[in-house]
Amino acid sequence: MSSSTPLPIEAQQATNLELAALLKAAGDPLRLDILRLLGRDSLGVMELSRIFDVKQSGMSHHLKVLANANLVVSRREGNSIFYRRALPQFQHQELIKALFDSVDLQPLSADNQIGLGKIQEERAQASRDFFANNAEKFREQQDLIASYPAYAEAALEMLDSTPLSARQAALEIGPGEGQFLKPLSNRFEQVIALDNSASMLQQAKNFCHKEQLQNIEFIHGDTRAATEQHLKVDCIVLNMVLHHTPSPASILLDASTLLNPGGAVVMTDLCHHDQQWAKEACGDLWLGLDPDDLSNWARQAGLTEGESQYIALRNGFQIQFRQFFKPAH
């Protein structure tokens, strides 16, 4: 059928209904604010209700309207449902993309920024508390899902296959016990280990001291602190870290700022799963991450997608290995 051939009347009616739902969803200022916020983080119904000071029933209604228009998608995290902006891959995708671009031209309101910041800080504090209280049991708990040997070789292969403009400096965010710092030390002139948990950072220091690694610098803080220090590196490594962070999208945005042009993010993380026990046993804030979410957040951070690899573990979990590049120019 050529592009000039009219659609059957049933198809025309379906298209008109979809377009009407899209225009209805986009015709409300609050829903536009929700879309603007969901472009920066994945949020639950109660979190959105808090930020916008709207009753849960009212927020659920707005999210249903947005979902019916294919503007948001949801996923279940235990007993909670979290929403994110949909990738514009449905009918009227050009219009949806233009809508998102227009929404993103406007900054978040001051109140929304404060509300989102409070949510993210609560998540971050929960993560810090867990690792402060469980640092000595880190390996035992990590092994419940994916032990270091289960992903280290594939992560190193991904790193070695990543073309970089330079190999002077690398940053590992959340180095855990520090095992991956050793191969990084052999591949870069300088390596920075960044962790917001003092107890976990001390474990990494102990490992590097034992292995006599001389080119490692340790920074206690998060990625926002690193950007404020104007750090610049050629490669950023994230191994099994993002599902512990309050806002993976913000981490990727900070990573883009920290990278030199031509640099890359090399990451390993769990794919989305439904094992709720991981939150209590391992301090996970997210039940893995949807690959499409990572791609979307990276694109919003100005990064381009590279290679991807997926490995299934015998215990039912799946690990994703990803590359994201900062354009050289």
QUIGIKA-V299814 format. One record per residue. N is the residue number from 1. PSI is psi in whole degrees, -180 to 180 (999 if undefined). BURIAL is b if it has 16 or more other ideal C-beta (glycine too) atoms within 10 Angstrom, else e. D_LAST is the distance of its C-alpha to the last C-alpha in Angstrom with 2 decimals. Layout:
BEGIN
n->{N:N}
psi->{PSI:PSI}
burial->{BURIAL:BURIAL}
d_last->{D_LAST:D_LAST}
END
This chain:
BEGIN
n->{1:2:3:4:5:6:7:8:9:10:11:12:13:14:15:16:17:18:19:20:21:22:23:24:25:26:27:28:29:30:31:32:33:34:35:36:37:38:39:40:41:42:43:44:45:46:47:48:49:50:51:52:53:54:55:56:57:58:59:60:61:62:63:64:65:66:67:68:69:70:71:72:73:74:75:76:77:78:79:80:81:82:83:84:85:86:87:88:89:90:91:92:93:94:95:96:97:98:99:100:101:102:103:104:105:106:107:108:109:110:111:112:113:114:115:116:117:118:119:120:121:122:123:124:125:126:127:128:129:130:131:132:133:134:135:136:137:138:139:140:141:142:143:144:145:146:147:148:149:150:151:152:153:154:155:156:157:158:159:160:161:162:163:164:165:166:167:168:169:170:171:172:173:174:175:176:177:178:179:180:181:182:183:184:185:186:187:188:189:190:191:192:193:194:195:196:197:198:199:200:201:202:203:204:205:206:207:208:209:210:211:212:213:214:215:216:217:218:219:220:221:222:223:224:225:226:227:228:229:230:231:232:233:234:235:236:237:238:239:240:241:242:243:244:245:246:247:248:249:250:251:252:253:254:255:256:257:258:259:260:261:262:263:264:265:266:267:268:269:270:271:272:273:274:275:276:277:278:279:280:281:282:283:284:285:286:287:288:289:290:291:292:293:294:295:296:297:298:299:300:301:302:303:304:305:306:307:308:309:310:311:312:313:314:315:316:317:318:319:320:321:322:323:324:325:326:327:328:329}
psi->{128:165:-20:-6:125:146:149:153:-34:-40:-38:-43:-41:-41:-41:-38:-42:-42:-40:-41:-39:-47:-36:-44:-37:-3:15:126:-38:-41:-33:-39:-38:-44:-40:-42:-42:-13:-12:-17:161:130:149:167:-46:-37:-44:-39:-41:-47:-42:0:52:141:151:-40:-41:-41:-41:-38:-47:-40:-35:-42:-44:-38:-40:-25:7:32:-23:156:159:160:150:132:91:-120:1:154:127:146:148:164:141:151:136:77:10:-169:144:34:-32:-40:-40:-43:-43:-38:-48:-43:-41:-42:-41:-13:-26:134:161:146:160:-42:-42:-38:-42:-45:-44:-39:-39:-42:-47:-36:-38:-43:-45:-40:-39:-40:-44:-42:-41:-49:-28:-35:-12:17:-38:-18:16:-50:-42:-43:-39:-37:-19:-30:-62:108:159:-46:-22:-25:-11:-46:-46:-37:-39:-38:-41:-42:-46:-24:0:116:127:146:-28:160:46:-48:138:150:125:121:123:64:-2:-130:-4:6:-38:-13:-27:-53:-31:-40:-31:-13:-13:150:-39:140:134:129:121:126:137:0:113:-38:-39:-38:-36:-36:-40:-39:-43:-41:-47:-36:-43:-39:-1:45:122:-13:32:131:139:132:124:111:-175:-177:-30:-41:-37:-39:-35:-24:-1:38:146:129:167:-19:139:129:133:103:109:44:-43:-31:-4:-6:149:-29:90:-35:-40:-35:-44:-35:-44:-39:-40:-38:-37:-22:140:154:136:1:177:151:127:117:151:131:168:143:163:138:178:24:87:-30:-22:-27:-42:-40:-33:3:21:132:-27:144:71:-178:137:128:-36:-35:-47:-43:-43:-45:-39:-42:-41:-26:2:17:148:147:139:-136:155:146:146:134:129:138:158:-25:6:-13:157:137:139:139:123:152:137:134:145:122:144:-25:999}
burial->{e:e:e:e:e:e:e:e:e:e:e:e:e:e:e:e:e:b:e:e:b:b:e:e:b:b:e:e:e:e:b:b:b:b:b:b:b:b:b:b:b:b:b:b:b:e:b:b:b:b:b:b:e:b:e:e:e:e:b:e:e:b:b:e:b:b:b:e:b:b:b:b:b:b:b:e:b:e:e:e:e:b:b:b:b:b:b:b:e:e:e:b:e:e:e:b:e:e:b:b:e:e:b:e:e:e:e:b:e:e:e:b:e:e:b:b:e:e:b:b:e:e:b:b:e:e:b:b:e:b:b:e:e:b:b:e:e:b:e:e:b:b:e:e:b:b:e:b:e:b:b:e:e:e:b:b:e:b:b:e:e:b:e:b:b:e:e:e:b:b:b:b:b:b:b:b:b:b:b:b:b:e:b:b:b:e:e:b:e:b:b:b:b:b:b:b:b:e:e:b:b:e:b:b:b:e:b:b:e:e:e:e:b:e:b:b:e:b:b:e:e:b:b:e:e:b:b:e:e:e:b:b:b:b:b:b:b:b:b:b:b:b:b:b:b:b:b:b:b:b:b:b:b:b:b:b:b:b:b:b:e:e:b:b:b:b:b:b:b:b:b:b:b:e:b:e:e:b:b:e:b:b:b:b:b:b:b:b:b:b:b:e:b:b:b:b:b:b:e:b:b:e:b:e:e:b:e:e:e:e:b:e:e:e:e:e:b:e:b:b:b:b:b:b:b:b:e:e:e}
d_last->{41.43:39.47:37.27:40.06:42.72:43.84:43.55:46.89:48.28:47.87:44.14:43.84:45.66:43.48:40.32:41.86:42.77:39.26:37.90:40.62:39.79:36.12:37.06:39.71:37.32:34.82:37.71:38.33:36.53:37.08:35.59:32.45:32.29:32.81:29.92:27.67:28.85:28.61:24.93:24.62:27.26:29.98:33.33:37.00:39.56:41.25:38.05:37.15:40.76:40.56:37.37:38.70:42.35:43.45:46.17:45.13:47.00:45.17:41.74:42.72:43.68:40.35:38.48:40.85:40.10:36.34:36.90:39.19:36.45:34.00:31.78:32.31:33.38:35.41:36.14:39.10:38.86:42.47:44.45:41.50:39.30:35.65:33.61:29.95:28.31:28.66:25.93:26.40:28.00:31.49:33.21:31.55:28.12:26.42:28.62:27.97:24.19:24.69:27.12:24.82:22.01:24.72:26.16:22.91:22.54:25.54:25.48:28.15:31.41:32.53:35.28:33.05:30.63:33.72:35.17:32.08:31.80:35.45:35.05:32.13:34.05:37.11:35.22:33.72:37.20:38.71:36.29:36.91:40.64:40.67:38.98:41.04:44.15:43.22:41.17:44.03:44.15:40.40:40.71:43.77:42.16:38.86:40.96:42.51:39.36:37.14:37.98:35.41:36.66:36.22:32.43:31.52:31.56:29.40:26.91:26.77:26.35:23.36:21.86:22.65:21.18:17.76:15.22:13.46:11.36:14.27:17.62:18.71:19.15:19.93:21.31:24.01:24.93:28.64:29.69:33.24:35.67:32.92:33.42:29.80:29.10:31.04:28.81:25.73:27.56:27.96:24.33:22.54:23.64:23.77:24.32:24.72:27.13:26.95:29.85:31.61:34.91:36.61:39.00:36.38:34.38:37.67:38.13:34.78:35.85:39.16:37.62:35.34:38.40:40.47:37.92:37.50:33.71:32.85:29.09:28.97:28.53:29.96:29.03:31.30:29.42:27.00:23.26:23.72:25.46:22.69:20.14:22.83:23.02:19.31:19.00:15.77:15.87:14.25:16.37:18.51:21.74:23.95:27.22:29.71:28.61:27.23:30.67:32.04:29.65:30.63:27.37:25.04:22.72:22.51:21.87:18.79:17.60:18.33:16.73:13.33:13.98:15.26:12.50:10.23:6.58:7.77:11.03:13.54:16.62:19.67:22.60:26.22:28.41:31.44:31.45:33.51:37.21:40.46:41.88:42.67:44.33:40.95:40.43:43.65:43.76:40.16:38.81:36.38:35.20:33.99:35.69:32.60:29.52:29.07:26.18:25.39:25.21:22.64:20.48:20.92:20.27:17.07:15.82:17.00:15.11:11.72:11.96:12.39:15.73:16.62:20.18:23.21:26.67:29.86:32.98:36.30:38.57:42.33:42.86:41.15:37.77:34.54:31.43:27.87:25.18:21.60:18.00:15.07:11.44:8.62:5.47:3.81:0.00}
END
